[in-house]
Amino acid sequence: MATLPTYSMFIGGKWVQSESGKTYPAINPTTGETIGFVPEGTREDARKAIAAAREAQPKLAKMTVWERSKLLLKLADAIEKRREELARILSLEQGHVYLTESLPEVDLTALNFRNAAEHIKWLETPVIPVQDPNKRVITIRQPRGVYAVLTPFNFPMAIPSEYLPYALAAGNTVVWVPSPTTSICAIKLMETLVEGGLPEGFVNLVTGPGSVVGDEIVANPGTDAIAMTGGSETGKKVAERAAGKPLLLELGGNGPTIVLEDADLERAVKQIAKAAFFAAGQVCSATERVFVHKRLKEDFVDAITEEARSYRLGDPFDTQTMMGPLNNQGVVMKMKKHIADALDKGAKLVFGGKQPEGLSGQNFFEPTIITDFTPDSLVNLEETFGPIIPIVGFDDEEEAWQYIEACDLGLVSAVFTKDINKAWRWAERLRTGIVVVNDFSNYWETHIPFGGMAGKRSGIGRLGGKYTLLEMTDLKTIAFHIE
């Protein structure tokens, strides 16, 4: 039997083991088998990474914007060169379907590095007219210093690429803590960046439990700002521990999708299924609750159920597979909990609702359709993060609003209608950072602003192109006195 590899963290330009010598197993969610061992970082490891980032930051800040841009383009080239290898580890450790999810994720990762390289070159600031005839006022953008970056398991290369290249473009060095369940994905991406010529200390990777290494980089005074994608409860803890530091938090979503009476039913069904089942529903912008006009409800439920039946579960490397496993048992248990809660409160199970038989792993879960859930159901109040479509019918729009407003998450929503007036009315009233009209809720291009609404638990700030750069820089005003 072949010996399983033991991987390393990357701190200060060197591949290192944990100061404690401890490791933890990386698990293939498709089979449940161990595929390697990852360093279990300590607070001391995190402090070393912070020190390395702080030492390197002045060097990065002194580079011109064009030099940083050139570096990022080299890193994008390196990612594209190792496209198949990176996609393979995504399927092995995350569970993404290789052809339809893993390869596109690697492509998106490279694109984010290219976008950051371009956007930073055109991040202009104004000269401000003032009353005083002897003053000239200009503004410039400067790096914040050392960024603590925490990323989740659902897109373990694409989501880091929403932060890392933009931090570097802006002149910030990084200490990065990835999700423990997809740490090899992070290590392989880090290897690729090093191969592409990333200077030492610019990005430092520390693996291990978020409660230890993540907490250290968030609370430690050696980091100047925080960027994170993750769950709402984790985001709240991070905000508390990082008190006083700038925050860029992209947190949970449970955005409603509304299908009005005049909607194109066939299109709505196709796009909603796509939004609910892509990446096994492990997407913060996924469709997780659907409100359908009662005149369409029966036909909608029949059609969406047929779509769910058509999804083939299986090995992510099988070209016939449409949906892979959930990444870990925590997500599986959450699916079970939310479904049981909805059914206990009167909802009806139409399709799925359980783990399928005949597949080797323990993390597969059937595409699930339930109807007639109550406003106080967990599927209405919280992010399920799995392949589920809960459906409720409504006659009067205010019936739907009783459900919608019961949830305090506000990331992405969608509306299906042929009436432009209704589309505008719903889009302006929905309290989500993005509203998509007549398309799937997962629609996003990486230069478009993405984030949650104020007063909701879906985050702070905006990701996407220049909007990320605006979040990751300080705006400085300089006033000159002239005679």
DODREN-926707 format. One record per residue (C-alpha): residue in three letters; x, y, z. Coordinates in Angstrom, 3 decimals, always signed. Example, Ala and Ser with C-alpha at 12.3 -4.5 7.8 and 13.67 -1.06 7.14 Angstrom:
BEGIN
NODE:resn:x:y:z
NODE:Ala:+12.300:-4.500:+7.800
NODE:Ser:+13.670:-1.060:+7.140
//
This chain:
BEGIN
NODE:resn:x:y:z
NODE:Met:+0.000:+0.000:+0.000
NODE:Ala:+1.370:+3.415:-1.000
NODE:Thr:+2.311:+5.833:+1.760
NODE:Leu:-0.032:+8.803:+1.917
NODE:Pro:+1.599:+12.223:+1.485
NODE:Thr:+2.116:+14.652:+4.343
NODE:Tyr:+1.714:+18.231:+3.164
NODE:Ser:+3.263:+21.467:+4.457
NODE:Met:+2.226:+25.019:+5.280
NODE:Phe:+3.927:+28.007:+3.619
NODE:Ile:+5.338:+30.676:+5.923
NODE:Gly:+7.905:+33.332:+5.048
NODE:Gly:+8.799:+31.701:+1.757
NODE:Lys:+9.386:+28.237:+3.264
NODE:Trp:+7.380:+25.013:+3.350
NODE:Val:+7.106:+24.026:+7.009
NODE:Gln:+5.373:+21.618:+9.346
NODE:Ser:+3.360:+22.657:+12.380
NODE:Glu:+5.346:+23.820:+15.378
NODE:Ser:+3.525:+21.077:+17.315
NODE:Gly:+4.346:+18.359:+14.798
NODE:Lys:+0.660:+17.393:+14.632
NODE:Thr:-1.285:+16.651:+11.454
NODE:Tyr:-4.889:+15.864:+10.570
NODE:Pro:-6.289:+13.657:+7.790
NODE:Ala:-7.653:+15.053:+4.533
NODE:Ile:-10.735:+13.087:+3.505
NODE:Asn:-12.109:+12.342:+0.045
NODE:Pro:-15.840:+13.111:+0.468
NODE:Thr:-16.781:+10.756:-2.348
NODE:Thr:-15.266:+7.641:-0.778
NODE:Gly:-14.562:+8.623:+2.826
NODE:Glu:-10.924:+7.593:+2.378
NODE:Thr:-7.947:+9.527:+3.711
NODE:Ile:-5.921:+11.057:+0.874
NODE:Gly:-3.154:+12.745:+2.855
NODE:Phe:-2.175:+14.526:+6.036
NODE:Val:-2.150:+18.276:+6.670
NODE:Pro:-0.242:+20.244:+9.332
NODE:Glu:-2.370:+21.183:+12.336
NODE:Gly:-1.154:+24.727:+12.781
NODE:Thr:-0.834:+26.397:+16.171
NODE:Arg:-1.134:+29.962:+17.370
NODE:Glu:+2.646:+30.177:+17.253
NODE:Asp:+2.597:+29.135:+13.578
NODE:Ala:+0.030:+31.849:+12.897
NODE:Arg:+2.191:+34.431:+14.687
NODE:Lys:+5.195:+33.438:+12.572
NODE:Ala:+3.089:+33.896:+9.444
NODE:Ile:+1.943:+37.332:+10.615
NODE:Ala:+5.549:+38.344:+11.290
NODE:Ala:+6.595:+37.156:+7.833
NODE:Ala:+3.763:+39.077:+6.185
NODE:Arg:+4.596:+42.216:+8.132
NODE:Glu:+8.257:+42.002:+7.193
NODE:Ala:+7.429:+41.583:+3.497
NODE:Gln:+4.718:+44.250:+3.277
NODE:Pro:+6.982:+47.310:+2.749
NODE:Lys:+8.615:+45.571:-0.219
NODE:Leu:+5.222:+44.878:-1.806
NODE:Ala:+3.994:+48.412:-1.080
NODE:Lys:+7.049:+49.896:-2.833
NODE:Met:+6.335:+48.014:-6.038
NODE:Thr:+4.624:+50.115:-8.657
NODE:Val:+1.085:+49.246:-9.679
NODE:Trp:+2.419:+48.062:-13.035
NODE:Glu:+4.939:+45.768:-11.327
NODE:Arg:+2.233:+44.226:-9.158
NODE:Ser:+0.017:+43.807:-12.199
NODE:Lys:+2.807:+42.010:-14.071
NODE:Leu:+3.311:+39.671:-11.102
NODE:Leu:-0.387:+38.792:-10.977
NODE:Leu:-0.429:+37.984:-14.686
NODE:Lys:+2.493:+35.591:-14.142
NODE:Leu:+0.558:+33.925:-11.326
NODE:Ala:-2.484:+33.571:-13.584
NODE:Asp:-0.277:+31.897:-16.195
NODE:Ala:+0.972:+29.450:-13.565
NODE:Ile:-2.594:+28.548:-12.565
NODE:Glu:-3.589:+27.919:-16.160
NODE:Lys:-0.481:+25.778:-16.694
NODE:Arg:-1.561:+23.449:-13.865
NODE:Arg:-5.266:+23.539:-14.763
NODE:Glu:-5.919:+19.788:-14.873
NODE:Glu:-3.879:+19.047:-11.745
NODE:Leu:-5.687:+21.709:-9.718
NODE:Ala:-9.071:+20.553:-10.993
NODE:Arg:-8.249:+16.984:-10.044
NODE:Ile:-7.523:+17.871:-6.404
NODE:Leu:-10.717:+19.931:-6.290
NODE:Ser:-12.706:+16.836:-7.244
NODE:Leu:-10.748:+14.582:-4.878
NODE:Glu:-10.954:+16.767:-1.777
NODE:Gln:-13.952:+19.033:-2.301
NODE:Gly:-16.170:+16.675:-4.300
NODE:His:-16.827:+18.949:-7.298
NODE:Val:-17.769:+17.291:-10.574
NODE:Tyr:-14.546:+17.409:-12.596
NODE:Leu:-15.854:+18.548:-15.990
NODE:Thr:-18.659:+20.906:-15.002
NODE:Glu:-17.438:+22.310:-11.679
NODE:Ser:-13.718:+21.726:-11.010
NODE:Leu:-12.281:+22.799:-14.363
NODE:Pro:-14.497:+25.928:-14.494
NODE:Glu:-13.415:+26.794:-10.934
NODE:Val:-9.747:+26.706:-11.899
NODE:Asp:-10.508:+28.888:-14.915
NODE:Leu:-12.324:+31.361:-12.664
NODE:Thr:-9.389:+31.374:-10.248
NODE:Ala:-6.991:+32.376:-13.022
NODE:Leu:-9.476:+34.973:-14.279
NODE:Asn:-9.601:+36.620:-10.866
NODE:Phe:-5.826:+37.063:-10.903
NODE:Arg:-6.055:+38.608:-14.383
NODE:Asn:-8.926:+40.875:-13.361
NODE:Ala:-7.034:+42.151:-10.323
NODE:Ala:-4.017:+42.830:-12.531
NODE:Glu:-6.137:+45.000:-14.814
NODE:His:-8.401:+46.746:-12.332
NODE:Ile:-5.546:+48.011:-10.144
NODE:Lys:-4.028:+49.880:-13.110
NODE:Trp:-7.146:+51.971:-13.587
NODE:Leu:-8.116:+52.670:-9.954
NODE:Glu:-8.121:+56.433:-10.315
NODE:Thr:-8.788:+58.952:-7.555
NODE:Pro:-10.012:+62.532:-7.893
NODE:Val:-8.524:+65.966:-7.419
NODE:Ile:-11.127:+67.717:-5.263
NODE:Pro:-12.112:+71.370:-5.883
NODE:Val:-11.996:+73.413:-2.634
NODE:Gln:-12.963:+76.908:-1.456
NODE:Asp:-9.493:+77.977:-0.304
NODE:Pro:-7.633:+79.455:-3.320
NODE:Asn:-4.297:+78.473:-1.759
NODE:Lys:-5.092:+74.794:-1.390
NODE:Arg:-4.878:+71.859:-3.790
NODE:Val:-6.499:+68.657:-2.548
NODE:Ile:-5.840:+65.249:-4.014
NODE:Thr:-6.703:+61.700:-2.925
NODE:Ile:-4.682:+58.527:-3.229
NODE:Arg:-5.309:+54.895:-2.321
NODE:Gln:-2.808:+53.068:-0.157
NODE:Pro:-2.504:+49.498:+1.151
NODE:Arg:-3.865:+48.709:+4.579
NODE:Gly:-0.955:+46.476:+5.525
NODE:Val:-1.375:+42.819:+6.458
NODE:Tyr:-4.652:+41.094:+5.622
NODE:Ala:-6.011:+38.097:+7.493
NODE:Val:-7.930:+36.018:+4.930
NODE:Leu:-10.236:+33.144:+5.889
NODE:Thr:-11.874:+31.024:+3.195
NODE:Pro:-14.470:+28.193:+3.178
NODE:Phe:-14.666:+24.705:+1.693
NODE:Asn:-17.248:+25.180:-1.037
NODE:Phe:-15.003:+26.838:-3.649
NODE:Pro:-11.545:+26.380:-2.147
NODE:Met:-9.666:+27.973:-5.045
NODE:Ala:-12.120:+30.434:-6.565
NODE:Ile:-13.037:+32.114:-3.280
NODE:Pro:-9.413:+32.656:-2.201
NODE:Ser:-8.854:+34.210:-5.624
NODE:Glu:-11.544:+36.755:-4.796
NODE:Tyr:-9.189:+38.062:-2.086
NODE:Leu:-5.538:+37.100:-2.618
NODE:Pro:-4.806:+38.807:-5.969
NODE:Tyr:-6.716:+41.935:-4.976
NODE:Ala:-4.837:+42.168:-1.684
NODE:Leu:-1.545:+41.841:-3.555
NODE:Ala:-2.617:+44.311:-6.245
NODE:Ala:-3.401:+46.860:-3.546
NODE:Gly:-0.049:+46.310:-1.795
NODE:Asn:-1.267:+44.193:+1.126
NODE:Thr:+0.503:+41.030:+2.240
NODE:Val:-1.640:+38.111:+3.403
NODE:Val:-1.924:+35.463:+6.073
NODE:Trp:-4.366:+32.886:+4.726
NODE:Val:-6.264:+30.251:+6.706
NODE:Pro:-8.355:+27.904:+4.513
NODE:Ser:-11.090:+25.514:+5.578
NODE:Pro:-9.649:+22.388:+7.232
NODE:Thr:-11.730:+20.130:+4.971
NODE:Thr:-10.163:+21.502:+1.771
NODE:Ser:-6.640:+22.317:+2.926
NODE:Ile:-4.892:+20.310:+0.209
NODE:Cys:-6.694:+22.421:-2.389
NODE:Ala:-5.250:+25.513:-0.709
NODE:Ile:-1.773:+23.983:-0.511
NODE:Lys:-1.831:+23.061:-4.201
NODE:Leu:-2.918:+26.576:-5.139
NODE:Met:-0.149:+27.957:-2.941
NODE:Glu:+2.378:+25.672:-4.653
NODE:Thr:+1.222:+27.070:-7.978
NODE:Leu:+1.661:+30.680:-6.869
NODE:Val:+5.166:+29.937:-5.598
NODE:Glu:+5.992:+28.257:-8.900
NODE:Gly:+4.690:+31.366:-10.657
NODE:Gly:+7.210:+33.582:-8.871
NODE:Leu:+5.404:+34.858:-5.777
NODE:Pro:+8.027:+36.545:-3.538
NODE:Glu:+8.499:+35.250:-0.012
NODE:Gly:+6.213:+36.611:+2.660
NODE:Phe:+3.657:+38.062:+0.249
NODE:Val:+1.161:+35.245:+0.959
NODE:Asn:+1.543:+32.954:+3.963
NODE:Leu:-0.595:+29.821:+4.309
NODE:Val:-1.441:+28.384:+7.724
NODE:Thr:-3.592:+25.255:+7.938
NODE:Gly:-5.481:+24.054:+10.976
NODE:Pro:-8.639:+24.645:+13.027
NODE:Gly:-10.306:+28.003:+12.609
NODE:Ser:-10.805:+28.287:+16.355
NODE:Val:-7.021:+28.312:+16.753
NODE:Val:-5.143:+29.654:+13.727
NODE:Gly:-8.122:+31.552:+12.320
NODE:Asp:-8.818:+33.193:+15.644
NODE:Glu:-5.152:+34.121:+16.043
NODE:Ile:-4.846:+35.934:+12.718
NODE:Val:-8.142:+37.732:+13.252
NODE:Ala:-7.451:+38.969:+16.794
NODE:Asn:-3.690:+39.442:+16.620
NODE:Pro:-2.677:+43.137:+16.475
NODE:Gly:-0.178:+42.222:+13.766
NODE:Thr:-2.934:+42.005:+11.156
NODE:Asp:-4.497:+45.249:+9.988
NODE:Ala:-7.710:+44.087:+8.263
NODE:Ile:-9.887:+41.018:+7.796
NODE:Ala:-11.396:+39.403:+4.704
NODE:Met:-13.575:+36.328:+5.026
NODE:Thr:-16.170:+34.219:+3.276
NODE:Gly:-18.133:+31.876:+5.512
NODE:Gly:-21.205:+31.309:+7.629
NODE:Ser:-23.080:+34.103:+9.374
NODE:Glu:-22.400:+32.834:+12.897
NODE:Thr:-18.694:+32.534:+12.197
NODE:Gly:-18.747:+36.013:+10.684
NODE:Lys:-20.257:+37.410:+13.871
NODE:Lys:-17.497:+35.841:+15.972
NODE:Val:-14.840:+37.138:+13.591
NODE:Ala:-16.261:+40.665:+13.769
NODE:Glu:-16.195:+40.536:+17.569
NODE:Arg:-12.629:+39.235:+17.720
NODE:Ala:-11.448:+41.746:+15.099
NODE:Ala:-13.019:+44.744:+16.818
NODE:Gly:-11.677:+47.969:+15.333
NODE:Lys:-10.217:+46.440:+12.164
NODE:Pro:-11.652:+46.977:+8.677
NODE:Leu:-13.869:+44.046:+7.699
NODE:Leu:-14.794:+42.541:+4.339
NODE:Leu:-17.197:+39.721:+5.170
NODE:Glu:-19.187:+37.713:+2.629
NODE:Leu:-21.492:+35.579:+4.747
NODE:Gly:-24.523:+33.328:+4.454
NODE:Gly:-27.498:+33.639:+2.161
NODE:Asn:-30.974:+32.187:+1.913
NODE:Gly:-32.230:+34.340:-0.884
NODE:Pro:-35.813:+33.925:-2.038
NODE:Thr:-36.714:+33.172:-5.641
NODE:Ile:-40.138:+34.449:-6.687
NODE:Val:-42.043:+33.027:-9.654
NODE:Leu:-44.874:+35.383:-10.596
NODE:Glu:-48.039:+34.392:-12.440
NODE:Asp:-46.794:+35.627:-15.822
NODE:Ala:-43.370:+33.944:-15.617
NODE:Asp:-41.906:+31.735:-18.325
NODE:Leu:-42.450:+28.494:-16.413
NODE:Glu:-40.064:+26.347:-18.436
NODE:Arg:-37.214:+28.822:-18.022
NODE:Ala:-37.925:+29.293:-14.331
NODE:Val:-37.826:+25.542:-13.690
NODE:Lys:-34.535:+25.049:-15.549
NODE:Gln:-32.785:+27.991:-13.922
NODE:Ile:-34.029:+27.284:-10.399
NODE:Ala:-32.909:+23.652:-10.570
NODE:Lys:-29.542:+24.818:-11.844
NODE:Ala:-29.242:+27.330:-8.996
NODE:Ala:-30.278:+24.821:-6.334
NODE:Phe:-28.220:+21.799:-7.402
NODE:Phe:-24.981:+23.272:-8.780
NODE:Ala:-22.085:+22.175:-6.543
NODE:Ala:-24.656:+20.120:-4.599
NODE:Gly:-26.259:+23.343:-3.404
NODE:Gln:-23.140:+24.415:-1.477
NODE:Val:-23.266:+27.970:-2.784
NODE:Cys:-24.099:+31.061:-0.736
NODE:Ser:-26.140:+32.450:-3.642
NODE:Ala:-28.023:+29.187:-4.275
NODE:Thr:-31.799:+29.103:-4.617
NODE:Glu:-32.930:+27.649:-1.282
NODE:Arg:-36.570:+28.733:-1.037
NODE:Val:-39.058:+29.355:-3.844
NODE:Phe:-42.352:+31.258:-3.806
NODE:Val:-44.615:+30.426:-6.750
NODE:His:-47.961:+31.917:-7.681
NODE:Lys:-50.625:+29.324:-6.853
NODE:Arg:-51.906:+29.204:-10.428
NODE:Leu:-48.476:+27.876:-11.463
NODE:Lys:-47.647:+25.891:-8.365
NODE:Glu:-48.844:+22.425:-9.382
NODE:Asp:-47.197:+22.575:-12.800
NODE:Phe:-44.051:+24.063:-11.291
NODE:Val:-43.741:+21.336:-8.651
NODE:Asp:-44.280:+18.595:-11.246
NODE:Ala:-41.684:+20.067:-13.590
NODE:Ile:-39.043:+20.810:-10.954
NODE:Thr:-39.472:+17.290:-9.580
NODE:Glu:-38.738:+15.860:-13.016
NODE:Glu:-35.628:+18.038:-13.168
NODE:Ala:-34.537:+16.714:-9.776
NODE:Arg:-35.069:+13.121:-10.952
NODE:Ser:-32.775:+13.734:-13.913
NODE:Tyr:-29.764:+14.612:-11.751
NODE:Arg:-27.330:+11.715:-11.670
NODE:Leu:-25.233:+11.436:-8.500
NODE:Gly:-21.885:+9.689:-8.462
NODE:Asp:-18.116:+9.794:-8.844
NODE:Pro:-17.002:+13.365:-9.685
NODE:Phe:-14.670:+11.956:-12.356
NODE:Asp:-17.457:+10.071:-14.163
NODE:Thr:-18.481:+12.054:-17.238
NODE:Gln:-22.134:+11.116:-16.637
NODE:Thr:-22.211:+12.519:-13.098
NODE:Met:-24.246:+15.692:-12.633
NODE:Met:-23.889:+16.139:-8.870
NODE:Gly:-21.155:+15.037:-6.506
NODE:Pro:-21.181:+14.573:-2.729
NODE:Leu:-21.549:+17.167:-0.027
NODE:Asn:-18.137:+18.083:+1.302
NODE:Asn:-18.454:+16.919:+4.889
NODE:Gln:-20.751:+15.341:+7.439
NODE:Gly:-21.605:+18.689:+8.976
NODE:Val:-23.410:+19.719:+5.785
NODE:Val:-25.120:+16.321:+5.557
NODE:Met:-26.419:+16.610:+9.118
NODE:Lys:-27.672:+20.135:+8.461
NODE:Met:-29.655:+18.917:+5.457
NODE:Lys:-31.235:+16.191:+7.578
NODE:Lys:-32.018:+18.619:+10.390
NODE:His:-33.665:+21.192:+8.120
NODE:Ile:-35.757:+18.617:+6.270
NODE:Ala:-36.925:+16.956:+9.495
NODE:Asp:-37.825:+20.341:+10.981
NODE:Ala:-39.873:+21.325:+7.906
NODE:Leu:-41.733:+18.002:+7.824
NODE:Asp:-42.443:+18.145:+11.572
NODE:Lys:-44.067:+21.552:+10.991
NODE:Gly:-46.339:+20.309:+8.221
NODE:Ala:-44.323:+20.447:+5.005
NODE:Lys:-44.651:+17.689:+2.418
NODE:Leu:-41.733:+15.734:+0.982
NODE:Val:-42.169:+15.473:-2.798
NODE:Phe:-38.830:+14.018:-3.817
NODE:Gly:-35.500:+12.999:-2.289
NODE:Gly:-34.950:+13.902:+1.318
NODE:Lys:-32.402:+11.221:+2.117
NODE:Gln:-28.987:+9.824:+1.331
NODE:Pro:-29.064:+7.497:-1.689
NODE:Glu:-28.296:+3.818:-1.484
NODE:Gly:-25.619:+2.171:-3.553
NODE:Leu:-22.974:+4.916:-3.415
NODE:Ser:-19.763:+4.238:-1.514
NODE:Gly:-19.389:+7.527:+0.369
NODE:Gln:-21.402:+8.852:+3.299
NODE:Asn:-21.728:+12.417:+1.998
NODE:Phe:-24.062:+11.999:-0.977
NODE:Phe:-27.542:+13.488:-0.643
NODE:Glu:-30.441:+13.302:-3.058
NODE:Pro:-31.802:+16.435:-4.741
NODE:Thr:-34.752:+17.277:-2.513
NODE:Ile:-38.116:+18.944:-3.159
NODE:Ile:-40.466:+19.883:-0.316
NODE:Thr:-43.623:+21.980:-0.390
NODE:Asp:-45.793:+23.995:+1.979
NODE:Phe:-43.185:+24.736:+4.638
NODE:Thr:-44.101:+27.221:+7.371
NODE:Pro:-42.513:+30.651:+7.905
NODE:Asp:-40.845:+29.458:+11.126
NODE:Ser:-39.179:+26.462:+9.445
NODE:Leu:-35.388:+26.317:+9.423
NODE:Val:-35.425:+26.105:+5.616
NODE:Asn:-37.027:+29.545:+5.627
NODE:Leu:-34.921:+31.114:+8.360
NODE:Glu:-31.445:+29.698:+7.774
NODE:Glu:-29.054:+28.741:+4.988
NODE:Thr:-29.363:+24.995:+4.353
NODE:Phe:-26.337:+24.817:+2.014
NODE:Gly:-27.402:+21.649:+0.280
NODE:Pro:-29.379:+20.405:-2.750
NODE:Ile:-32.856:+21.423:-1.608
NODE:Ile:-35.781:+23.344:-3.120
NODE:Pro:-38.491:+24.248:-0.587
NODE:Ile:-41.612:+25.601:-2.343
NODE:Val:-44.600:+27.631:-1.155
NODE:Gly:-47.526:+28.885:-3.222
NODE:Phe:-49.081:+32.337:-2.836
NODE:Asp:-52.144:+34.197:-4.151
NODE:Asp:-51.438:+37.654:-2.823
NODE:Glu:-47.847:+38.922:-2.960
NODE:Glu:-48.007:+39.929:+0.690
NODE:Glu:-48.337:+36.236:+1.570
NODE:Ala:-44.888:+35.698:+0.077
NODE:Trp:-43.522:+38.729:+1.905
NODE:Gln:-44.494:+37.214:+5.267
NODE:Tyr:-42.058:+34.394:+4.531
NODE:Ile:-39.394:+36.540:+2.911
NODE:Glu:-39.203:+39.070:+5.720
NODE:Ala:-39.056:+36.391:+8.419
NODE:Cys:-35.469:+35.640:+7.354
NODE:Asp:-32.696:+38.082:+8.247
NODE:Leu:-30.272:+36.954:+5.546
NODE:Gly:-29.905:+39.237:+2.534
NODE:Leu:-27.383:+38.150:-0.061
NODE:Val:-29.023:+37.208:-3.398
NODE:Ser:-32.590:+36.822:-4.640
NODE:Ala:-34.259:+36.164:-7.987
NODE:Val:-37.552:+37.090:-9.664
NODE:Phe:-39.188:+35.498:-12.701
NODE:Thr:-41.715:+37.672:-14.562
NODE:Lys:-42.386:+39.023:-18.062
NODE:Asp:-43.642:+42.331:-16.668
NODE:Ile:-40.890:+44.957:-16.401
NODE:Asn:-42.913:+46.970:-13.905
NODE:Lys:-43.268:+43.997:-11.561
NODE:Ala:-39.602:+43.184:-12.008
NODE:Trp:-38.533:+46.679:-10.946
NODE:Arg:-40.950:+46.742:-8.030
NODE:Trp:-39.712:+43.452:-6.644
NODE:Ala:-36.051:+44.247:-7.331
NODE:Glu:-36.238:+47.518:-5.432
NODE:Arg:-38.126:+46.061:-2.470
NODE:Leu:-36.092:+42.880:-1.948
NODE:Arg:-33.477:+43.419:+0.768
NODE:Thr:-30.628:+41.539:-0.877
NODE:Gly:-27.314:+42.757:-2.260
NODE:Ile:-28.101:+41.283:-5.684
NODE:Val:-31.449:+40.710:-7.374
NODE:Val:-31.409:+38.618:-10.556
NODE:Val:-34.363:+38.905:-12.936
NODE:Asn:-35.320:+35.925:-15.113
NODE:Asp:-32.159:+33.951:-14.466
NODE:Phe:-30.624:+31.663:-11.861
NODE:Ser:-29.675:+33.202:-8.524
NODE:Asn:-26.048:+32.038:-8.851
NODE:Tyr:-25.440:+34.430:-11.750
NODE:Trp:-22.357:+36.550:-11.012
NODE:Glu:-19.390:+37.832:-12.942
NODE:Thr:-16.363:+38.533:-10.815
NODE:His:-16.162:+42.270:-11.506
NODE:Ile:-19.772:+42.880:-10.383
NODE:Pro:-20.295:+44.039:-6.753
NODE:Phe:-21.383:+41.156:-4.523
NODE:Gly:-22.347:+41.261:-0.853
NODE:Gly:-25.073:+41.498:+1.745
NODE:Met:-27.443:+44.300:+2.734
NODE:Ala:-27.147:+46.438:+5.846
NODE:Gly:-29.212:+45.147:+8.731
NODE:Lys:-28.876:+41.550:+7.524
NODE:Arg:-26.523:+38.720:+8.525
NODE:Ser:-25.045:+38.332:+5.063
NODE:Gly:-21.912:+40.374:+5.498
NODE:Ile:-20.150:+43.707:+5.232
NODE:Gly:-18.650:+45.294:+2.125
NODE:Arg:-18.531:+44.277:-1.525
NODE:Leu:-16.477:+41.765:-3.470
NODE:Gly:-15.850:+42.045:-7.189
NODE:Gly:-13.238:+43.761:-9.336
NODE:Lys:-12.611:+47.374:-8.394
NODE:Tyr:-15.070:+47.057:-5.501
NODE:Thr:-12.724:+44.596:-3.784
NODE:Leu:-9.837:+47.009:-4.321
NODE:Leu:-11.860:+49.849:-2.802
NODE:Glu:-12.494:+47.660:+0.256
NODE:Met:-8.838:+46.589:+0.575
NODE:Thr:-7.274:+50.047:+0.411
NODE:Asp:-7.338:+53.178:+2.530
NODE:Leu:-8.375:+56.442:+0.898
NODE:Lys:-5.930:+59.164:+1.878
NODE:Thr:-6.561:+62.896:+1.367
NODE:Ile:-3.564:+65.161:+0.812
NODE:Ala:-3.984:+68.950:+1.003
NODE:Phe:-1.199:+71.192:-0.389
NODE:His:-0.829:+74.835:+0.596
NODE:Ile:+0.583:+77.006:-2.200
NODE:Glu:+1.361:+80.767:-2.221
//
